[in-house]
Structures are given as structure tokens and as C-alpha cells.
Amino acid sequence: MLAARLVEAGKPLEVSEVPTPEVVEDQVLVKIAGAGVCHSDLHILDMAAGLALPLILGHENTGYVARLGPEATGLDLDEPVAVYGGWGCGTCDICRRGEEQLCDISKWVGLGSAGGYAEFLLVPHSRYLVPLAGLDPVESAPLVDAALTPYRAIKSAKRRLDVKSTAVALGVGGLGQFAIQLLSAMTEARIIAVDVDGERLERAVSCGADETVKSGPETADTIRDLTNGEGAQVVFDLVGSDATLALATQMVAKGGRIALIGLAGGTLPYSALGVPWEVEVTSSAWGTRDELAEVLELAREGRIRSRVQTYPLQKINEALSDLRAGNVEGRAVVTPHA
């Protein structure tokens, strides 16, 4: 099969023929329809710390069941599926409560185990596959992470997001656009989108934002003006840079929450009087298999939609370059068999 592998950190992926995996026991071989391209892949490209190379990247995957191991159950050949990527040990307390993505010895697909930048993907157990049931596989690939991760963060903060509250989506690229759609679908809160890019803010309105603020020196003051001086009950940082983390502390309300979703590698500034009293700071680690099923159901209901820009597997490095340069509309998806 054709696959794109990271052979050396800081170098382009190498596209070449590698052996197609064989299935045993309850494993499943998936023919990849779409593999989403994520900023996490850029971090791995640049650092690859602690990873055994070469490695096939790609953690937002959908496709069709190509082969079933003799013990695999609940699936049919050629069935369209989404691949839940938080692969854990399956036996520890964390895994038994359904949060395999938090397992201490997890090997997430494309981030520790071979991923979906290939024609086929070997999935270690049938429980990691969620039927797409009518959804388009290519358009659904970003739902596996870019929608699932903010979904979990919003679900956790939902009790704070009633009709009298305000949620800020800080950064409205591909990840932020999903967050805004999900906030609109799941809560009654007023949604304020913040970004440096005017075109992205226009898209934020189409995703469900009630207000938009172009980021600048007065952004925090503007948010406080829009909230009668209170600030936002929840700030979702979809970027995670030094600048956005600092801004989040300036616009969150007392007793509010800052939800860190973006992975730009910034540092959250803190001083005793520099952050409003009793603010919670949380991070969001992907989501559970059941939560992925919930995200897919929202998509089936038409309450969230993907905007995708597709690339053949041979142009994976072009897709990564476009993502790094900010030239992707919505989410980039690699289509190995197109």
C-alpha cells in the first residue's frame, strides 16, 4: 500500500510503498476514505519527541471496512466507519470507564501507532470503529478530532452556558468554526467569536456566532463592554498561543472557566491579582468513543457541518504546507483512493 511516513523530524513526509497490514484476532483493516490534516501533525513534524520513527501520521480517519479479523464483531465488510483514535490498553480503570484517550499507556492512532496517511489502516479492535450511517466519509474525517475535542470541552462546561451567559471562541480557524457550531447546537449562550482575520469572522457568523470582535489591543475591553463589565463565563481558547492565553485571562468572568483546546504551545500567565477570582482552567484531551458517536449524530441531524479542502496522498506535504501557512479553507483532508 502507499503511505506517507515521517522518517526524520523536520523533514517532509516520505510517500512510498509499504506492506499492507494483515489482520488477526479482533483487528480490522480499514480502507481510508479521508484522513484529516491537523496542527498536531505540524507539531510532530517539527519535534517528533519520544516517537519511534518511521511513523505514518494521520489521526482523523474515516473509511470502509476492508478486512475483519476472525474475532471482530459488529461490523460488515465495506461498511463506512469513523475511526476513534484514542487507543488505550483496554484494561486499566481509565479505559474501563470509557476514557481510553486518557490511558497512561495509550498509543493514539497517528500519534504513537500507524495512522491514516495511507491507503489502509490497521485498527487494533473493532470497538474503535463507529458506523457513519449515512454521513459522507470524506467530509466526516475532521469530526473525529476537530469536532470531537471542542465537543468534549463544551459538554464539560455546559452547566455554565445558559441563556444569560456568554461564551467566547478565541480563534476561529477550522477548529474554532466547529466550536462555534457546537456551541450553537448544544447551548443557549451568547457566542462571541474573536480572531485577527476578518474573513474568518464572517465565517464565524455563518457558523452561529452572535457577535464578532477583531482581535487587537482593545479586545478584552470590548468583550467586557459587551458583557456589562462581567466578562465571559467561558473562554474557549482554540489557539493556545502566549497571546491568546494572556487574552483569555483578561476577558473571563469571575468564577468563569478558561478551556484550553488549541495546542500552539503557549504559556498561561498567572499572578495573584492578574486573573479574576475563582477562575477554572481546564484542558481537553480529545474525547471518548461514545462522545464521537454523539458528534456524528449531531452531523446527521445537520447541526454541524464540515468544510473540507481535499488533497491526494501524493500531495500530503502540500497540504501540510498550506495548513502551516494558513491557506486551508475549513479543514484539509487527504483522500488516498480519490
C-alpha positions as CSV (number, residue, x, y, z in Angstrom):
1,M,0.0,0.0,0.0
2,L,1.0,3.6,-0.5
3,A,1.8,5.5,2.8
4,A,3.2,8.8,3.9
5,R,5.7,8.3,6.7
6,L,7.6,10.7,8.9
7,V,11.2,9.3,8.7
8,E,13.1,12.3,10.2
9,A,11.9,15.2,12.4
10,G,11.8,18.4,10.5
11,K,11.8,16.7,7.1
12,P,8.9,16.3,4.6
13,L,6.9,13.1,4.8
14,E,8.1,10.4,2.5
15,V,5.5,8.8,0.3
16,S,6.3,5.2,-0.6
17,E,5.1,1.6,-0.8
18,V,4.9,-0.3,2.5
19,P,3.4,-3.7,3.3
20,T,-0.3,-3.8,3.7
21,P,-1.1,-5.0,7.3
22,E,-2.6,-8.4,7.9
23,V,-5.5,-8.8,10.4
24,V,-5.6,-11.2,13.3
25,E,-7.9,-11.8,16.2
26,D,-10.3,-8.8,16.6
27,Q,-8.4,-6.4,14.4
28,V,-10.0,-4.6,11.4
29,L,-8.3,-3.3,8.3
30,V,-9.9,0.0,7.1
31,K,-9.6,1.3,3.6
32,I,-9.0,5.0,4.2
33,A,-11.5,7.4,2.6
34,G,-10.4,10.6,4.3
35,A,-7.6,11.5,6.7
36,G,-7.8,14.9,8.3
37,V,-4.7,17.1,8.4
38,C,-4.3,18.7,11.8
39,H,-2.0,21.2,13.5
40,S,-0.9,18.4,15.8
41,D,0.8,16.9,12.8
42,L,2.8,20.0,12.3
43,H,4.0,19.8,16.0
44,I,5.1,16.2,15.4
45,L,6.8,17.1,12.1
46,D,8.8,19.7,13.9
47,M,9.7,17.8,17.1
48,A,8.7,14.0,16.9
49,A,9.8,13.8,20.6
50,G,9.6,10.3,22.0
51,L,8.1,8.8,18.9
52,A,9.5,5.7,17.2
53,L,10.3,6.6,13.5
54,P,9.4,6.0,10.8
55,L,5.7,6.6,11.6
56,I,2.6,7.0,9.4
57,L,0.8,10.1,10.7
58,G,-2.9,10.9,10.5
59,H,-5.3,10.7,13.4
60,E,-8.6,12.0,11.9
61,N,-9.7,9.0,9.9
62,T,-12.7,7.6,8.1
63,G,-13.1,4.8,5.6
64,Y,-14.6,1.4,4.8
65,V,-14.2,-2.0,6.5
66,A,-11.8,-3.9,4.2
67,R,-11.0,-7.0,6.2
68,L,-12.2,-8.4,9.5
69,G,-10.1,-10.5,11.9
70,P,-11.8,-13.8,12.9
71,E,-12.8,-12.4,16.3
72,A,-14.0,-9.0,15.1
73,T,-17.8,-8.4,15.6
74,G,-20.5,-5.9,14.9
75,L,-19.3,-4.7,11.5
76,D,-19.9,-5.6,7.9
77,L,-17.4,-5.6,5.0
78,D,-17.5,-2.3,3.1
79,E,-19.3,-0.6,5.9
80,P,-18.4,3.1,6.2
81,V,-16.9,3.9,9.6
82,A,-15.1,6.6,11.6
83,V,-12.0,5.5,13.4
84,Y,-12.0,6.5,17.1
85,G,-8.3,7.2,17.7
86,G,-7.8,7.2,21.5
87,W,-6.4,3.7,21.6
88,G,-5.7,2.6,25.2
89,C,-4.8,-0.6,26.9
90,G,-8.4,-1.5,27.4
91,T,-7.9,-3.0,30.9
92,C,-7.0,-0.1,33.3
93,D,-9.6,1.8,35.4
94,I,-9.5,4.7,33.0
95,C,-10.1,2.5,30.0
96,R,-12.9,0.6,31.7
97,R,-14.8,3.8,32.4
98,G,-14.6,4.5,28.7
99,E,-11.9,7.2,28.6
100,E,-9.3,5.3,26.7
101,Q,-7.8,8.6,25.4
102,L,-6.5,9.3,28.9
103,C,-4.8,5.9,29.3
104,D,-1.3,6.1,30.7
105,I,0.0,3.7,28.0
106,S,-2.2,4.8,25.2
107,K,-0.9,4.8,21.6
108,W,-3.1,7.2,19.8
109,V,-3.6,6.5,16.1
110,G,-1.1,8.5,14.0
111,L,0.5,9.9,17.2
112,G,2.0,6.7,18.5
113,S,0.6,4.0,16.3
114,A,0.5,3.9,12.5
115,G,-2.1,6.4,11.2
116,G,-4.3,7.2,8.2
117,Y,-2.0,8.9,5.8
118,A,-2.0,5.6,3.8
119,E,-4.3,3.6,1.7
120,F,-5.2,1.3,4.6
121,L,-5.2,1.5,8.4
122,L,-4.9,-1.4,10.8
123,V,-7.3,-0.8,13.7
124,P,-6.5,-2.9,16.8
125,H,-10.0,-3.7,17.8
126,S,-13.5,-3.3,16.3
127,R,-14.6,-1.2,19.3
128,Y,-12.7,1.7,17.9
129,L,-14.9,1.9,14.8
130,V,-18.1,4.0,14.8
131,P,-20.6,3.5,11.9
132,L,-21.0,6.6,9.8
133,A,-24.6,5.6,9.0
134,G,-25.3,7.9,6.0
135,L,-22.6,10.5,6.6
136,D,-20.1,11.3,3.8
137,P,-16.8,9.7,4.8
138,V,-14.5,12.4,3.4
139,E,-16.5,15.3,5.0
140,S,-16.7,13.4,8.2
141,A,-12.9,12.9,8.8
142,P,-12.4,16.2,10.7
143,L,-15.3,15.3,13.0
144,V,-13.0,12.6,14.6
145,D,-10.8,15.3,16.3
146,A,-11.5,18.8,15.2
147,A,-15.1,18.5,16.3
148,L,-14.7,15.9,19.0
149,T,-12.2,17.8,21.0
150,P,-14.2,21.1,21.4
151,Y,-17.4,18.9,21.8
152,R,-15.9,17.4,25.0
153,A,-14.8,20.8,26.3
154,I,-18.2,22.3,25.6
155,K,-20.0,19.3,27.2
156,S,-17.9,19.7,30.3
157,A,-18.7,23.4,30.5
158,K,-22.4,23.1,29.6
159,R,-23.8,23.9,33.1
160,R,-22.2,27.3,32.8
161,L,-23.7,28.1,29.4
162,D,-27.3,29.1,29.9
163,V,-29.3,31.8,28.2
164,K,-27.8,34.6,30.4
165,S,-24.2,33.6,29.8
166,T,-21.5,34.4,27.2
167,A,-19.1,32.1,25.6
168,V,-16.0,33.4,23.7
169,A,-14.5,31.4,20.9
170,L,-10.9,32.7,20.7
171,G,-9.6,31.8,17.3
172,V,-12.0,30.7,14.5
173,G,-10.0,28.7,12.1
174,G,-11.1,25.1,11.3
175,L,-11.2,24.1,15.0
176,G,-12.9,27.3,16.1
177,Q,-15.6,27.0,13.4
178,F,-16.5,23.6,14.8
179,A,-16.6,25.0,18.3
180,I,-19.0,27.8,17.3
181,Q,-21.3,25.3,15.5
182,L,-21.2,23.1,18.6
183,L,-21.9,26.0,21.0
184,S,-24.9,27.0,18.9
185,A,-26.2,23.4,18.8
186,M,-25.6,22.5,22.4
187,T,-26.1,25.7,24.4
188,E,-28.2,28.8,24.7
189,A,-25.3,31.0,25.5
190,R,-24.4,34.1,23.5
191,I,-21.4,33.3,21.3
192,I,-18.7,35.9,20.6
193,A,-16.0,35.0,18.1
194,V,-12.6,36.6,18.3
195,D,-10.0,36.5,15.6
196,V,-7.4,38.6,13.8
197,D,-8.8,37.7,10.3
198,G,-11.9,39.5,9.1
199,E,-12.9,36.8,6.6
200,R,-12.8,34.1,9.4
201,L,-15.1,36.3,11.5
202,E,-17.5,36.4,8.6
203,R,-17.5,32.6,8.5
204,A,-18.0,32.6,12.3
205,V,-21.3,34.3,11.8
206,S,-22.4,31.7,9.3
207,C,-21.4,29.1,11.9
208,G,-23.6,30.6,14.6
209,A,-21.7,33.4,16.3
210,D,-23.9,36.2,17.7
211,E,-21.1,38.8,17.8
212,T,-17.6,39.1,16.3
213,V,-14.6,41.0,17.6
214,K,-11.5,41.6,15.5
215,S,-8.5,41.0,17.8
216,G,-6.4,44.0,18.7
217,P,-5.2,46.0,21.7
218,E,-8.7,46.7,22.9
219,T,-10.1,43.2,22.6
220,A,-10.5,42.4,26.3
221,D,-12.1,45.8,26.9
222,T,-14.5,45.2,24.1
223,I,-15.6,41.8,25.5
224,R,-16.2,43.4,28.9
225,D,-18.2,46.2,27.3
226,L,-20.3,43.6,25.5
227,T,-20.9,41.7,28.8
228,N,-21.7,44.7,31.0
229,G,-18.3,44.6,32.6
230,E,-18.5,41.0,33.7
231,G,-16.5,39.1,31.1
232,A,-17.3,35.8,29.5
233,Q,-18.5,32.8,31.6
234,V,-16.4,30.5,29.4
235,V,-13.5,31.4,27.1
236,F,-12.6,28.6,24.7
237,D,-9.0,29.1,23.5
238,L,-8.9,27.4,20.1
239,V,-5.3,28.6,19.5
240,G,-3.2,28.1,22.7
241,S,-0.5,30.7,22.0
242,D,1.1,33.1,24.5
243,A,-1.1,35.9,23.1
244,T,-4.4,34.1,23.3
245,L,-3.8,32.6,26.7
246,A,-3.0,36.0,28.1
247,L,-6.1,37.4,26.4
248,A,-8.3,34.7,27.9
249,T,-7.3,35.7,31.4
250,Q,-8.3,39.3,30.6
251,M,-11.8,38.5,29.3
252,V,-13.0,35.7,31.5
253,A,-15.5,36.5,34.3
254,K,-15.1,35.9,38.0
255,G,-15.9,32.2,38.7
256,G,-15.6,31.5,35.0
257,R,-13.7,29.0,33.0
258,I,-10.9,29.1,30.5
259,A,-11.0,25.9,28.3
260,L,-7.7,25.2,26.6
261,I,-8.2,23.4,23.3
262,G,-5.6,24.8,20.8
263,L,-2.1,23.4,21.0
264,A,0.1,26.2,19.9
265,G,2.4,25.7,22.9
266,G,1.8,28.9,24.8
267,T,2.2,29.6,28.5
268,L,-0.7,30.7,30.7
269,P,0.4,33.8,32.7
270,Y,-0.7,33.9,36.3
271,S,-0.4,36.3,39.2
272,A,-2.5,36.6,42.3
273,L,-4.3,39.7,41.1
274,G,-3.8,39.2,37.3
275,V,-6.6,36.6,36.9
276,P,-10.2,37.1,38.1
277,W,-11.1,35.3,41.3
278,E,-12.1,31.6,41.2
279,V,-11.4,31.0,37.5
280,E,-11.1,27.4,36.5
281,V,-8.6,26.4,33.8
282,T,-9.2,23.1,32.0
283,S,-7.6,21.3,29.2
284,S,-9.4,19.0,26.8
285,A,-7.9,15.7,25.6
286,W,-9.8,14.5,22.5
287,G,-12.9,12.7,23.6
288,T,-14.4,9.3,24.2
289,R,-15.7,6.8,21.7
290,D,-19.3,7.5,22.9
291,E,-18.7,11.2,22.5
292,L,-17.6,10.6,18.9
293,A,-20.9,8.8,18.3
294,E,-22.7,11.8,19.7
295,V,-20.7,14.2,17.4
296,L,-21.6,12.1,14.4
297,E,-25.3,12.2,15.4
298,L,-25.2,16.0,15.5
299,A,-23.8,15.9,12.0
300,R,-26.5,13.5,10.8
301,E,-29.1,16.0,12.2
302,G,-27.5,18.7,10.2
303,R,-26.5,20.7,13.3
304,I,-22.8,20.7,12.4
305,R,-21.1,20.6,9.0
306,S,-17.6,20.2,7.7
307,R,-15.9,22.4,5.2
308,V,-13.1,20.4,3.6
309,Q,-10.3,21.0,1.1
310,T,-9.1,17.7,-0.3
311,Y,-5.6,16.6,-1.4
312,P,-4.4,13.3,-2.9
313,L,-2.0,11.3,-0.7
314,Q,0.9,12.2,-3.0
315,K,0.3,15.9,-2.1
316,I,0.3,15.4,1.7
317,N,3.3,17.7,2.1
318,E,1.5,20.4,0.1
319,A,-1.5,20.0,2.5
320,L,0.8,20.4,5.5
321,S,2.5,23.5,4.0
322,D,-0.9,25.0,3.2
323,L,-2.0,24.4,6.8
324,R,1.1,25.9,8.2
325,A,0.7,29.0,6.0
326,G,-3.0,29.4,7.0
327,N,-4.2,28.7,3.4
328,V,-6.7,26.0,4.2
329,E,-10.4,26.8,3.9
330,G,-12.0,24.8,6.7
331,R,-10.1,21.6,7.2
332,A,-7.7,19.8,4.9
333,V,-8.4,16.1,4.2
334,V,-6.2,13.6,2.4
335,T,-8.0,11.2,0.1
336,P,-5.7,8.2,-0.7
337,H,-8.1,6.5,-3.1
338,A,-9.5,9.5,-4.9
